[in-house]
Amino acid sequence: MSFLELASSRYSVRSFKAQPIEPETLAQVLEAGRIAPTAHNDQPQRIMVISGPDDLVKIDECTPCRFKAPTVLMVCYDRDACWKRKFDGADSGEVDSAIVTTHLMLAAQDAGLGTCWVMFFDPVKLRENFTLPENIIPVALLPVGYPADDAVPAKFHEQRLPLDSLLI
């Protein structure tokens, strides 16, 4: 499958099977996040793998958007480890985390898994439930697993603006 076919076939899965992800498959997905490019190659990404029943309840307390996935990847960055732009002090953490999350999603798709990028979560509750230190900033939750047999893309998934309207 070409990259464009892979990227086009990926959609936000909102219905998962209870089937656990094989450790070697999850390792392959996580490796894609490890090798993702980051600013200055500082690699500030920190990924928490959440799959235990008690921890999944903790996720459900923070968001209604787990969609019964058997595993959730919490993508964060270490504020103390990311690159800082010298002109204004802006740090690369959110952008680096977004790149990492994209790699994770596409690797999951390539492995036959589904994902849904979730930014709809209570960051205070998430920090509290998982005892995150102050320097670790959560950016995305990525429910991941095998799509349910009835999982389909959202009705607006195929709606894309024409390329010329995106170019400036």
Buried (B, 14 or more C-beta within 10 A) or exposed (E): EEEEEEEEEBBBBBBBBEEEBEEEBBEBBBEBBEEBEBBEEBBBBBBBBBBEEEBBEBBBBBBEBBBBBBBBBBBBBBBEBBBBEEEEEEBBBBBBBBBBBBBBBBBBBBBEBBBBBBEEBEEEBBBEBBEBEEBBBBBBBBBBBBBBEEBEEEEEEEEEEEEEEEEE
